[in-house]
């Protein structure tokens, strides 16, 4: 009987927890249902929710918190949040791609420098 009582106690607790997890704030639902088509990094060719972008590796935690606070306070519109997040992801991916290009091919940098040097000599 003690085991049955224990089981009965756990069922409502689990049910309550599930009910709470489905209660989303309207602003949170909007972020999760608004999708962006990002042509950068791991998101390339996929439609991704603004919520997923906000919680991706590209957005530092302090930026995410600030954006969410401004959005909740009504200081940023959903469209503005979408634009900011998309821009951050695109710039971060571009910087990462540029960095890995320099790391994997140091000759590119040398060629550019030599070309610039040659160009300056021709001007004189």
N, C-alpha and C positions, 0 to 999 in steps of 0.2 A: 504494500500500500504506500509506503514511503517513496518508493521509486515512481509510482504513478503520480503522486502529488508533485514530485520534482518535475516530471515531464509536463504536467499541466502548467506549472509555473513558468517553464521555459517557453512554451508555445506563445502565450500572449506577449511576452517580452520581445521575442523575435518578430512577431506581427507588428508590434508598436514601432520597432526599429525600422521595419520595411516601410511602414506608412510615413514615417518621418523622412526617410530618404527620398520619397517621391514628391515631397513638398519643395518645389523650387520657387525662388523669387522670380517675378516676371522679367527682371533685367537679366537674370542668369539664363532663363529660357531663351530670351532674345539672342544672347551671345552664342548659345548652343545651336540655334536654328538658322542663324545667318551664316551663309557659306561664302567663301572667297576662293577664287581660282588663282592659286599661287604658282608661278612658273620658276620656282627656286628650290634647290636642295631636295630633301626627301619628299616634299609636297608636290613636286613638279608633275603636272598633268592630272592632279587630283583636286576635287573641291573639298575644302577643309573648313570646319566651323571656326568662327572667330575665337570661340572658347578654347578649341584645341591649339590654335596658334598662340594664344595668350599663355598657355601652359606648355609650350614647346621649349626645346633647348635654346631657341633663338632669343627668347625674351627673358632677361634677367629678373629675378624675383622682385627686386625693388621697383622695377619698371611696371611689372604686372600689378603689384599692389597699388601703385600710384594710378595707373590707368583704371583699375576697377573702382577705386575710391572716387575718382573724378566722374566716372560714368554713373555710379550709384547716386552721386550728389546732383546729377543732372548738368554738370559742367561740360561734359562731353556727350555728343550724340552717338548713337550706335554707328552711324556712318563715319564719324571722326575716329572712333576706336578702331573700326575696320581699316581705315586708311593708315593710321599710325602703326598698327600691328603688321599690316602687309608691308609697309615701308621698312620697318625694322627687320623683318624676316628677309626681305630681298637684299637689303644692304649687308646684313650679317652673312648671308650666303655668298654674295659677291666678294666680300672681304675674305671669306674662308677660301673661296675658289682662287682668288688672286694670290693668297698666301701659299696655298698648296702648289700653285704653278711656279712660284719663285723657289720654293723648297725643292721641288722635283726637277726643276730645270734652271740651274744657276747660270747657264750659258745665255739664256734670254736676256738677263739683266746686263751681261757683258756686251752683247750685241747692241742693245739699245744705247748704252753708254758710248760705245765705239761709233755708232751711227751719229749720235749727237755731236761727238767730238769732230768727226769728219765734216759734218754740216757746218759747224762753227768755223772750221778752217777754210771751207769753200767761200763763206761770206766775207772773210778778210781778204 
